Amino acid sequence: MQEICIILYIALLFIVSNRKKTTSDIDFFTAGKNSSWPAVAFGMVGATISGISLISVPGMVVNSSFFYMQMVLGFILGYVVVAFFLLPIYYRLGSISIYSYLEKRFGVRSRQTVSALFLINKMLSSAVKLYVVMLVLHLFIFEKYGISFEMATLIVVAVIFAYTFRNGVKSVVLTDCIQTACLIIVTVILLVEAFSAVNGNLTDVFEFASTQGISRIFDFDSFSNRTHFIKQFISGAFIVVVMTGLDQDVMQKNLTCRNLKEAQKNMVVTGFMFTPVNLMLLVLGATLVYLANAQGLTLPEKTDEIVPLFCNQFGDVAICCLTLGMVAASFSSADSALVGMTTCLLTDVMHKDLSKVSRIQRYAIHGVLALMLVLVILVFNANVQASAINIIYTIVSYVMAPILGMFMFGIFTKREITDKATPFICTATPFVMYYIDTLSAEYGYKFGYELLLLGAFVTILGLCLTTIGKSSK
């Protein structure tokens, strides 16, 4: 049953992605700047919520109640900031690459440095997301046919490459809509399965959640708590600014909208759409915790295992939905990542005029990046323990901090910098962040997502040192 669902789903992706051919090679990167803003907005939900979220967010209620919703509310503010602050800058540039702003403001080295950081971040984060899904696909599908994990990974990435390498962003916008719809439908089905298991007695579920203290949404207790409202809300806003507004992969799709006004509408609508989707995932988690208590089951130590545990109990339909949902979410992240990295490598690092890039050259870059994605996933499989995935995400957040600092300095100051110094500053920043984080822990303070802001401040401080003796622009 799972195999049939996955095959039909992939067939649908190919049909949709090839429905409209690109009229020129430049359309691979721009989609003719004719994307429908509702389609982009809807598709961004699936592109942002990974397969990991489908199994991780429900498990959050065990240790963090519904506090994650504080961050989700912060997402809305973040999307508003991106819509009315960053998008106008990008549209004025008239460039496919958002990092061209840094070359105009500081110089070529700054643009290339930030682009390299983006490529590292995107390759690592995409590989981690797809790696988790590959574990599930290999366990439930490929292994029974004697297909190795390595070959299974190559097959899956080849499929993603195949439906994106011709039409690029246009394919991604269309397939993201399918993937988001699939993710939402799967979440609803899992909720229905969970509600059926408790005989539709939702009143008892909510009373249990309230009694156990796992239904709290807001934390206004001690500010030292990592789940305090102010910390979570502000962190949520900055995460969106960094992971969406300063991400070539995500912003490239927004820049394919017909004009700035439509792109802004798309961005704001996307921000509000995250609220019901994440709330459904948390309600699913609370229902499963209630069900475990009612059945006398001991919850797994790793909360990520709660959803798979009950899907096995619910039967084939639930297992199929979980697998399909994870595939949809992860494909949506990986396909746009490949297109975004291809664009960044060609225009920002190699400084190519995209209108003059040959189709063969574009195919080659796209293919090399796909192979690199396979290799990184295989490295994770050979060397990374499950608990170490958190370390990978921490490294990724360290990589994004200098990008935030560079943009903040460029936008909020008029100072000139020494362009040649930016590679050294951006390289040193993560090491300084790690030292401060380690030192602060010894004094009883543990950084959460605000570590990102610390890294941005360190970068800004380094840039300020290079302005000594220079005039303002």
C-alpha atoms as one frame of an Amber mdcrd trajectory, in Angstrom:
protein
   0.000   0.000   0.000   2.801   2.420   0.905   4.649   1.638  -2.302   1.575
   2.378  -4.420   0.936   5.684  -2.616   4.544   6.832  -3.045   4.625   5.844
  -6.744   1.335   7.646  -7.450   2.562  10.686  -5.538   5.841  10.848  -7.488
   3.946  10.390 -10.769   1.741  13.347  -9.821   4.843  15.469  -9.141   6.209
  14.714 -12.617   2.884  15.503 -14.281   2.514  18.818 -12.459   6.166  19.874
 -12.829   6.111  19.309 -16.603   2.683  20.835 -17.203   4.239  24.089 -18.426
   7.621  24.188 -20.126   9.982  27.097 -19.555  10.137  29.386 -22.584  13.794
  30.359 -22.034  16.798  29.230 -19.997  16.545  32.257 -17.687  13.036  31.085
 -16.713  14.664  28.189 -14.838  15.709  30.789 -12.253  12.811  33.291 -12.499
   9.736  31.280 -13.627   9.160  34.178 -16.011   8.361  36.338 -12.957   4.776
  35.245 -13.418   4.056  33.025 -10.402   0.654  33.254  -8.753   1.123  34.632
  -5.228  -1.498  32.316  -3.613   0.373  29.324  -5.090   3.710  30.554  -3.742
   2.181  31.267  -0.308   0.512  27.867  -0.029   3.590  26.017  -1.271   5.901
  27.759   1.189   4.164  26.029   4.103   5.205  22.597   2.863   8.659  23.849
   1.885   9.304  25.210   5.384   7.784  22.399   7.471  10.125  19.435   7.092
   9.416  15.737   7.508  11.201  16.022  10.844   8.518  18.480  12.014   5.785
  15.945  11.313   7.207  13.613  13.954   8.982  16.139  16.206   6.354  18.838
  16.816   3.708  16.457  18.271   6.327  15.088  20.673   7.127  18.577  21.962
   4.044  18.590  24.193   5.668  16.052  26.540   8.438  18.371  27.719   7.367
  21.806  26.453   3.547  21.796  26.498   2.193  23.995  23.693   4.940  26.588
  24.241   6.075  26.094  20.631   3.032  28.167  19.617   4.750  31.226  21.139
   7.464  30.831  18.523   4.865  30.224  15.807   3.231  33.556  16.714   6.673
  35.118  16.413   6.858  33.667  12.905   3.998  35.978  11.896   5.961  39.061
  12.980   9.004  37.724  11.142   7.074  37.309   7.899   5.691  40.841   8.203
   9.249  42.186   8.645  10.441  40.257   5.582   7.436  41.433   3.542   7.689
  45.147   4.269  11.389  45.555   4.989  13.470  43.068   2.999  11.283  42.421
  -0.056  11.289  46.094  -1.149  15.116  46.042  -1.047  15.269  42.895  -3.181
  12.741  44.163  -5.724  14.617  47.459  -6.079  17.779  45.479  -6.850  16.012
  43.725  -9.711  18.396  40.778  -9.289  17.676  37.053  -9.072  20.162  36.751
  -6.210  19.395  38.457  -2.904  23.112  38.422  -2.071  23.843  40.891  -4.869
  22.805  43.493  -2.272  25.984  42.742  -0.318  28.192  43.291  -3.361  26.510
  46.614  -4.026  26.843  47.625  -0.370  30.269  46.200   0.564  31.985  44.436
  -2.328  32.504  41.119  -4.117  34.221  39.338  -1.194  31.251  39.994   1.095
  28.820  38.592  -1.453  30.915  35.490  -2.087  31.493  34.860   1.626  27.808
  35.007   2.528  26.931  32.893  -0.522  29.408  30.231   0.603  27.832  30.249
   4.081  24.393  29.850   2.514  25.580  26.874   0.452  27.063  25.179   3.538
  23.896  25.812   5.548  21.529  24.665   2.827  23.490  21.524   1.986  23.717
  20.450   5.650  20.115  21.266   6.590  18.662  19.674   3.431  20.765  16.559
   3.956  19.646  16.211   7.598  15.966  16.566   6.671  16.227  14.068   3.829
  18.378  11.696   5.899  15.624  11.270   8.498  13.089  10.534   5.754  15.456
   8.064   4.088  15.654   6.113   7.352  11.861   5.747   7.287  11.650   4.936
   3.562  14.420   2.370   3.794  12.861   0.700   6.826   9.308   0.482   5.457
   9.863   0.155   1.691  13.341  -0.304   0.226  14.694  -2.828   2.726  12.022
  -5.416   1.947  13.181  -5.416  -1.685  16.825  -5.852  -0.728  17.777  -2.302
  -1.783  20.634  -0.839   0.264  20.378   2.511   2.036  22.995   3.948  -0.333
  21.100   2.912  -3.466  17.776   4.047  -1.982  19.226   7.502  -1.282  20.574
   7.748  -4.830  17.165   6.789  -6.248  15.261   9.359  -4.165  17.638  12.248
  -4.936  17.601  11.239  -8.626  13.801  11.543  -8.588  14.011  15.041  -7.070
  16.642  16.019  -9.653  14.516  14.634 -12.500  11.424  16.761 -11.843  13.356
  19.997 -11.195  16.281  20.112 -13.635  14.227  21.256 -16.653  11.807  23.860
 -15.319  13.548  24.906 -12.098  11.625  27.371  -9.933   8.440  26.958 -11.958
   8.439  23.224 -11.154   9.188  23.926  -7.496   6.309  26.413  -7.084   3.817
  23.975  -8.608   5.025  20.839  -6.820   5.273  22.674  -3.486   1.507  23.248
  -3.667   0.914  19.517  -4.124   3.296  18.708  -1.291   1.696  21.210   1.102
  -1.786  19.872   0.332  -0.504  16.347   0.947   1.088  17.365   4.263  -2.113
  19.012   5.528  -4.322  16.096   4.422  -1.988  13.607   6.105  -2.015  15.632
   9.346  -5.822  15.726   9.323  -6.033  11.960   8.696  -3.648  11.243  11.580
  -5.761  13.508  13.807  -8.921  11.645  12.798  -7.205   8.304  13.524  -6.133
   9.582  16.956  -9.604  10.971  17.752 -11.160   7.660  16.693  -8.808   5.790
  19.029 -10.106   7.848  21.980 -13.706   7.350  20.757 -14.029  11.025  19.938
 -13.904  11.939  23.621 -12.049  15.219  23.113 -13.290  16.706  26.382 -11.344
  14.087  28.339  -8.280  14.720  26.170  -8.258  18.442  26.926  -9.018  17.908
  30.631  -6.135  15.430  30.832  -3.801  17.820  28.993  -4.760  20.639  31.356
  -4.316  18.471  34.462  -0.915  17.214  33.295   0.202  20.743  32.416   0.883
  19.933  28.768  -1.661  22.335  27.279  -0.066  25.634  28.364   0.603  27.961
  25.449   2.182  30.947  27.193   5.059  30.966  29.679   5.307  34.203  31.661
   7.193  32.648  34.584  10.912  33.168  35.180  12.689  34.923  32.312  15.530
  32.422  32.733  13.237  29.729  31.295  14.100  28.868  27.699  10.358  28.741
  26.995   9.599  32.261  28.288   7.178  34.069  25.958   9.462  36.997  25.119
  12.397  34.706  24.265  10.254  32.387  22.149   8.337  35.154  20.361  11.402
  37.229  19.462  13.354  34.112  18.507  10.518  33.022  16.227  10.566  36.384
  14.468  14.335  36.343  13.965  14.333  32.720  12.807  11.953  33.677   9.994
  14.002  36.752   9.078  17.143  34.611   8.827  15.812  31.298   7.520  13.362
  32.910   5.086  14.283  36.534   4.433  18.029  35.906   4.086  17.729  32.521
   2.351  18.237  32.520  -1.434  16.301  29.281  -1.791  13.101  30.632  -0.196
  13.302  34.214  -1.453  13.918  33.123  -5.042  10.366  31.762  -5.177   8.971
  34.995  -3.752  10.859  37.044  -6.330   9.022  35.145  -9.088   5.764  36.894
  -8.123   4.521  39.439 -10.664   5.259  42.479  -8.509   6.239  43.610  -5.012
   2.653  44.003  -3.792   1.786  40.394  -4.666   5.013  39.128  -3.086   4.153
  40.981   0.134   0.646  39.493   0.219   2.150  36.052  -0.296   4.594  36.532
   2.572   2.005  37.745   5.108  -0.501  35.003   4.224   2.240  32.376   4.610
   2.982  33.631   8.130  -0.621  33.192   9.241  -0.953  29.754   7.613   1.687
  28.273   9.911  -0.507  28.795  12.991  -3.288  26.255  12.246  -0.884  23.658
  10.797   1.406  23.674  13.848  -1.564  23.804  16.234  -2.945  20.639  14.613
   0.401  18.892  15.110   0.486  19.859  18.803  -3.132  18.745  19.342  -2.159
  15.441  17.724   0.675  15.139  20.235  -1.593  15.847  23.221  -4.111  13.264
  21.991  -1.410  10.603  21.633  -0.097  11.319  25.150  -3.654  10.918  26.501
  -4.032   7.680  24.558  -0.766   6.322  25.970  -1.951   7.106  29.501  -5.337
   5.475  28.880  -3.677   2.311  27.541  -1.044   2.213  30.271   1.763   2.568
  27.736   5.160   3.994  28.613   6.098   6.766  26.217   9.443   6.415  24.404
  12.337   8.381  25.904  12.862  10.012  22.521   9.706  12.021  21.892  10.284
  11.803  18.118   9.271   8.139  18.375   5.760   8.835  19.739   4.054   9.414
  16.369   5.643   6.368  14.643   4.746   4.226  17.694   1.033   5.007  17.427
   0.998   4.873  13.623   2.099   1.252  13.934  -0.793   0.728  16.349  -3.340
   2.493  14.116  -2.492   0.268  11.137  -1.472   0.456   7.481  -3.425   3.621
   6.643  -1.681   5.614   9.380   1.758   4.223   8.465   1.129   5.086   4.820
   0.033   8.612   5.772   3.072   9.164   7.989   5.459   7.973   5.273   3.715
  10.022   2.583   3.630  13.122   4.787   7.331  12.902   5.557   8.156  12.344
   1.883   6.011  15.311   0.829   7.533  17.683   3.375  11.105  16.606   2.707
  10.790  16.575  -1.089   9.404  20.097  -0.839  12.480  21.228   1.106  15.032
  19.370  -1.020  13.749  20.321  -4.478  13.749  24.063  -3.822  17.122  23.742
  -2.065  18.702  22.236  -5.198  17.358  25.054  -7.376  18.402  27.715  -4.846
  21.916  26.291  -4.513  22.269  26.068  -8.300  21.328  29.741  -8.609  23.636
  30.810  -5.779  26.634  28.855  -7.077  26.294  30.205 -10.609  25.469  33.842
  -9.934  27.078  34.588  -6.549  30.131  32.341  -6.329  31.013  31.880 -10.009
  29.698  35.342 -11.017  27.972  34.025 -14.148  25.445  36.007 -16.160  22.464
  33.650 -15.863  21.050  34.743 -19.223  24.245  33.429 -20.837  24.587  30.179
 -18.888  24.201  27.222 -21.255  21.660  24.526 -20.531  24.409  21.878 -20.355
  26.341  23.952 -17.803  23.208  24.417 -15.695  22.394  20.703 -15.837  25.963
  19.891 -14.781  25.892  22.228 -11.742  22.442  20.968 -10.754  23.625  17.362
 -11.057  26.840  17.902  -9.089  24.881  19.485  -6.222  22.448  16.541  -6.242
  25.369  14.097  -5.984  26.878  16.142  -3.149  23.534  15.927  -1.331  23.656
  12.129  -1.668  27.223  12.010  -0.344  26.433  14.182   2.703  23.433  11.975
   3.549  25.630   8.876   3.313  28.212  10.492   5.608  25.440  11.097   8.172
  24.335   7.492   7.864  27.858   6.183   8.417  28.977   8.477  11.224  26.114
  10.376  12.851  24.190   9.024  15.810  20.575  10.155  16.200  21.441  12.457
  19.107  24.163  14.112  17.036  21.614  15.524  14.575  20.969  18.278  17.129
  24.661  19.166  16.885  24.314  19.492  13.115  21.409  21.926  13.525  23.437
  23.921  16.042  26.282  24.192  13.539  23.789  25.354  10.911  22.507  28.121
  13.217  26.116  29.198  13.782  26.572  29.468  10.022  23.497  31.697   9.561
  24.441  34.196  12.297  27.148  35.987  10.240  24.672  36.372   7.363  22.215
  38.123   9.690  24.996  40.362  11.007  26.149  41.324   7.498  22.652  42.328
   6.380  21.887  44.201   9.618  25.102  46.200   9.352  24.477  46.972   5.697
  20.882  48.077   6.184  21.120  49.983   9.469  24.443  51.773   8.969  26.054
  53.849   6.248  29.616  52.901   7.165  32.170  51.575   4.682  34.037  48.387
   5.610  37.164  46.578   4.474  35.631  44.082   2.053  38.658  41.766   2.160
  38.183  41.287   5.920  34.659  39.810   5.737  35.761  36.183   5.077  37.876
  36.247   8.247  35.140  37.899  10.342  32.454  35.456   9.194  34.765  32.489
   9.790  35.750  33.656  13.285  32.180  34.422  14.410  31.040  30.789  15.000
  34.135  30.105  17.127  33.469  33.206  19.258  29.826  32.130  19.605  30.838
  28.678  20.793  33.272  30.117  23.354  30.681  32.534  24.785  27.991  29.827
  24.843  30.296  27.438  26.721  31.438  30.128  29.154  27.900  31.335  29.908
  26.780  27.771  30.702  29.364  27.650  33.485  27.660  30.689  35.055  24.178
  29.196  34.845  22.871  30.780  31.638  22.132  28.532  28.672  21.630  30.178
  25.309  18.652  29.076  23.243  17.696  30.452  19.877  18.961  33.864  21.004
  22.432  32.495  20.237  21.656  33.572  16.684  21.406  37.203  17.795  24.664
  36.886  19.703  26.404  35.692  16.537  24.954  38.567  14.535  26.216  41.030
  17.167  29.710  39.471  17.061  29.754  39.855  13.270  28.618  43.476  13.499
  31.327  44.184  16.075  33.941  42.711  13.742  32.673  44.794  10.831  32.761
  47.925  13.004  36.464  47.363  13.641  37.112  47.482   9.889  35.356  50.857
   9.566  37.987  52.697  11.611  39.328  55.502   9.489  36.674  55.055   6.791
  33.860  57.428   5.871  30.141  56.762   5.676  28.484  56.002   2.368
